[in-house]
Amino acid sequence: MSKTEEHKYKFIDLFAGCGGLSEGFYRMGFKALAHVEIDHFACESLRTRMRYYHYDNADEAVIEHDITADDIIERIDSVIKGEQPDIIIGGPPCQAYSTAGRVRDKEGMAHDSRNYLFESYQRILEKYRPKFFVFENVTGLLSAKVNGEYIFPKVIKALGKEYKVIDNPSILVHNTCNYGVPQVRKRVIIMGVRKDIDNKDVLELYNDVIKTHFDPEMPENDRMGLKPYVTVKQALGDLPPVEPGCDASTFEFNYSCDNEFLQRIGKRGIHPLMDHICRKHNLKDRERFREMIKHNWTFGQLRRAMPEYEHENPRVFDNSYVVQWWNLPSKTILAHIHKDGFQFIHPDLKQARTFTVREAARIQSFPDDFVFEGSRGNKFKQIGNAVPPLFAEALAKSIKKNLDDITL
């Protein structure tokens, strides 16, 4: 092992999903000690990616287990074999905190066991006492209540027991669009610095997460020095057309990588194009897609202007079908994409279809060589639940800079 390898910063990833957050840390040279994840196919994706990065212990290092189990620390111990993590990263499943989840559940997710998964994060954090941590979640965490009490102060109190943390939402909320991701996706990022590290303030970690792009909502006077947001066209425009129900994946795709975003997630030249697979759609839906694209309409506008396209299902609403426009970033990719994909309609009139797995992955900024394991539905679910890797990379850059400050 080289001296550089020896001094590589080390992380443990909790609630790892398929590895979007890990990917950002891999890209910044961090070494993974362990991933904890309960979903089988997400674990398979994690293992495949570890092998891509030349880990020879992928089968053991991805711990496919319930994080609330009594033996979880014992299992982590057996994998990391005494190595000390510099940072713990991860975010508990967000459905219990998401606004959509609370709307769908008649009890507002008040009895969902996932409300308290942050306690498992805290337990592992306090066991291994890394220098820093990164905790990611949906903005709904800020307003979620359990039995009439806000959950956010409980999360801050738990994580702040041995770590310096901040509870100011204006500092905690980040839009991934500001970091080169072709998607408007707002997330809460809670970072912490261990209290005995005197020469490091937690605010420095946030100050070093550097915005590079402005977003569509940003006032003109705040855009100075920032690049324009990455559009759907820049993210997907080079991909070959595909018909609904078809697979346009190929072992020999000519990647032009003709913009900065594509250069960050791909390699110029002939390489495989994976998972460019589209769902089947019925003729009526394809007509709906075409009319929305042709007139630049929302689904609500379509239903009112052309009542013949009203949906027979009364549970279909104005935002049930959404076109993602060429000249804008995409809306937030959701785990719900594994059910139907209608909120992610491709903007090309000729194709009249929803996003493929690879297109959803690109909108999340996954590298084109990232392999997702499982069925098409499994892949969509993993992508929708993930942290965008380019945003994770911005977080990892800050963590690396601040670890350098206290270790050099």
Backbone hydrogen bonds, N-H to C=O, Kabsch-Sander energy under -0.5 kcal/mol:
donor,donor_aa,acceptor,acceptor_aa,energy
6,E,2,S,-2.5
7,H,3,K,-1.5
8,K,5,E,-1.3
11,F,31,K,-2.5
12,I,87,I,-1.5
13,D,34,A,-2.6
14,L,12,I,-0.6
14,L,89,I,-2.9
15,F,36,V,-0.7
16,A,36,V,-2.3
19,G,16,A,-1.5
23,E,19,G,-2.2
24,G,20,G,-1.1
25,F,21,L,-1.2
26,Y,22,S,-3.1
27,R,23,E,-2.4
28,M,24,G,-0.7
29,G,26,Y,-2.1
30,F,25,F,-2.6
31,K,9,Y,-3.4
33,L,11,F,-3.1
34,A,11,F,-0.9
35,H,61,A,-2.8
36,V,13,D,-2.7
37,E,63,I,-2.1
43,C,39,D,-2.1
44,E,40,H,-2.1
45,S,41,F,-2.1
46,L,42,A,-2.4
47,R,43,C,-2.5
48,T,44,E,-2.4
49,R,45,S,-2.2
50,M,46,L,-2.3
51,R,47,R,-2.2
52,Y,48,T,-1.7
53,Y,49,R,-1.6
54,H,51,R,-1.9
55,Y,50,M,-2.4
60,E,57,N,-0.6
61,A,57,N,-3.0
62,V,58,A,-1.6
63,I,35,H,-3.4
63,I,61,A,-0.9
64,E,62,V,-0.9
65,H,37,E,-1.0
65,H,63,I,-1.4
69,A,66,D,-1.8
72,I,69,A,-1.5
75,R,71,D,-2.2
76,I,72,I,-2.3
77,D,73,I,-3.0
78,S,74,E,-2.0
79,V,75,R,-0.9
79,V,76,I,-0.9
80,I,76,I,-2.7
81,K,77,D,-1.9
83,E,80,I,-2.2
86,D,10,K,-2.2
87,I,10,K,-1.6
88,I,132,F,-1.3
89,I,12,I,-2.6
90,G,134,V,-0.9
91,G,14,L,-0.7
97,Y,94,C,-1.6
98,S,94,C,-1.9
102,R,98,S,-2.0
103,V,99,T,-2.1
104,R,100,A,-2.3
105,D,101,G,-1.7
106,K,104,R,-0.5
108,G,105,D,-2.5
110,A,107,E,-1.8
112,D,109,M,-1.8
115,N,112,D,-2.1
116,Y,113,S,-1.3
117,L,114,R,-1.3
119,E,116,Y,-1.7
120,S,117,L,-1.1
121,Y,117,L,-1.4
122,Q,118,F,-2.6
123,R,119,E,-2.3
124,I,120,S,-1.9
125,L,121,Y,-2.6
126,E,122,Q,-2.8
127,K,123,R,-1.2
128,Y,124,I,-2.2
129,R,125,L,-2.3
131,K,86,D,-0.7
132,F,86,D,-1.8
133,F,192,G,-1.5
134,V,88,I,-2.3
135,F,190,I,-2.8
136,E,90,G,-1.7
137,N,188,V,-2.3
139,T,186,K,-0.6
141,L,138,V,-1.7
142,L,139,T,-1.8
143,S,140,G,-1.0
144,A,140,G,-1.6
146,V,149,E,-3.1
149,E,146,V,-1.7
151,I,144,A,-2.3
152,F,144,A,-0.5
154,K,151,I,-0.5
155,V,151,I,-2.0
156,I,152,F,-2.6
157,K,153,P,-2.4
158,A,154,K,-2.4
159,L,155,V,-2.8
160,G,156,I,-1.9
161,K,158,A,-1.1
164,K,193,V,-3.7
165,V,163,Y,-0.5
171,I,168,N,-1.8
172,L,168,N,-2.0
173,V,169,P,-2.4
174,H,187,R,-2.9
176,T,174,H,-0.6
176,T,185,R,-2.7
178,N,175,N,-2.3
179,Y,176,T,-2.0
180,G,177,C,-1.1
181,V,176,T,-1.4
183,Q,181,V,-2.1
184,V,330,S,-2.9
185,R,183,Q,-0.9
187,R,174,H,-2.8
188,V,137,N,-3.1
189,I,172,L,-2.4
189,I,187,R,-0.5
190,I,135,F,-3.1
190,I,188,V,-0.5
191,M,189,I,-0.6
192,G,133,F,-1.8
193,V,164,K,-1.6
194,R,131,K,-2.8
195,K,162,E,-2.3
197,I,194,R,-2.2
198,D,196,D,-1.2
200,K,197,I,-1.0
204,E,201,D,-1.4
205,L,201,D,-0.6
205,L,202,V,-1.0
206,Y,202,V,-1.1
207,N,203,L,-2.5
208,D,204,E,-1.4
209,V,206,Y,-1.6
210,I,208,D,-1.2
212,T,178,N,-2.9
213,H,178,N,-1.9
214,F,227,K,-2.8
218,M,215,D,-1.5
222,D,219,P,-1.8
223,R,220,E,-1.6
226,L,223,R,-2.4
227,K,212,T,-2.8
232,V,325,W,-0.6
232,V,328,L,-2.4
233,K,326,W,-2.4
235,A,231,T,-1.8
236,L,232,V,-2.8
237,G,233,K,-2.4
239,L,236,L,-1.9
245,G,279,R,-1.3
246,C,243,E,-2.0
248,A,276,H,-2.9
250,T,273,L,-1.8
253,F,271,H,-2.7
255,Y,253,F,-1.1
255,Y,269,G,-3.0
256,S,254,N,-0.6
263,Q,259,N,-1.9
264,R,260,E,-1.4
264,R,261,F,-0.6
265,I,261,F,-1.3
266,G,262,L,-1.7
269,G,255,Y,-2.2
271,H,253,F,-2.4
271,H,269,G,-0.6
273,L,250,T,-3.6
274,M,272,P,-0.6
277,I,275,D,-1.7
278,C,246,C,-2.6
286,R,282,N,-2.0
287,E,283,L,-2.1
288,R,284,K,-2.2
289,F,285,D,-2.8
290,R,286,R,-2.3
291,E,287,E,-2.5
292,M,288,R,-2.4
293,I,289,F,-2.6
294,K,290,R,-3.2
295,H,291,E,-2.2
296,N,292,M,-0.7
296,N,293,I,-0.6
297,W,292,M,-2.4
299,F,318,D,-0.6
299,F,321,Y,-0.7
300,G,318,D,-0.7
302,L,298,T,-1.9
303,R,299,F,-2.6
304,R,300,G,-1.6
305,A,301,Q,-2.6
306,M,302,L,-3.0
309,Y,306,M,-2.7
310,E,307,P,-2.1
316,V,313,N,-1.8
317,F,315,R,-0.5
320,S,317,F,-2.0
322,V,342,F,-2.4
324,Q,345,I,-2.4
325,W,323,V,-0.7
328,L,325,W,-1.4
330,S,182,P,-2.3
337,I,334,L,-1.8
338,H,335,A,-2.0
339,K,336,H,-2.7
340,D,336,H,-1.0
344,F,341,G,-2.1
345,I,322,V,-2.7
346,H,353,R,-2.7
349,L,347,P,-0.6
352,A,348,D,-2.1
355,F,344,F,-2.2
357,V,277,I,-1.0
358,R,275,D,-2.3
360,A,356,T,-2.3
361,A,357,V,-2.3
362,R,358,R,-2.5
363,I,359,E,-2.5
364,Q,360,A,-1.4
365,S,362,R,-1.8
366,F,361,A,-2.8
368,D,265,I,-2.6
370,F,367,P,-1.8
372,F,370,F,-0.5
379,K,375,S,-2.4
380,F,376,R,-2.5
381,K,377,G,-2.2
382,Q,378,N,-2.4
383,I,379,K,-2.4
384,G,380,F,-2.7
385,N,381,K,-1.8
386,A,382,Q,-0.7
386,A,383,I,-1.0
391,F,388,P,-0.8
392,A,388,P,-2.4
393,E,389,P,-2.3
394,A,390,L,-1.3
395,L,391,F,-1.9
396,A,392,A,-2.7
397,K,393,E,-2.4
398,S,394,A,-1.5
399,I,395,L,-2.4
400,K,396,A,-2.9
401,K,397,K,-2.4
402,N,398,S,-2.4
403,L,399,I,-2.4
404,D,400,K,-2.5
405,D,401,K,-1.6
406,I,402,N,-1.2
407,T,403,L,-1.3
408,L,404,D,-2.2
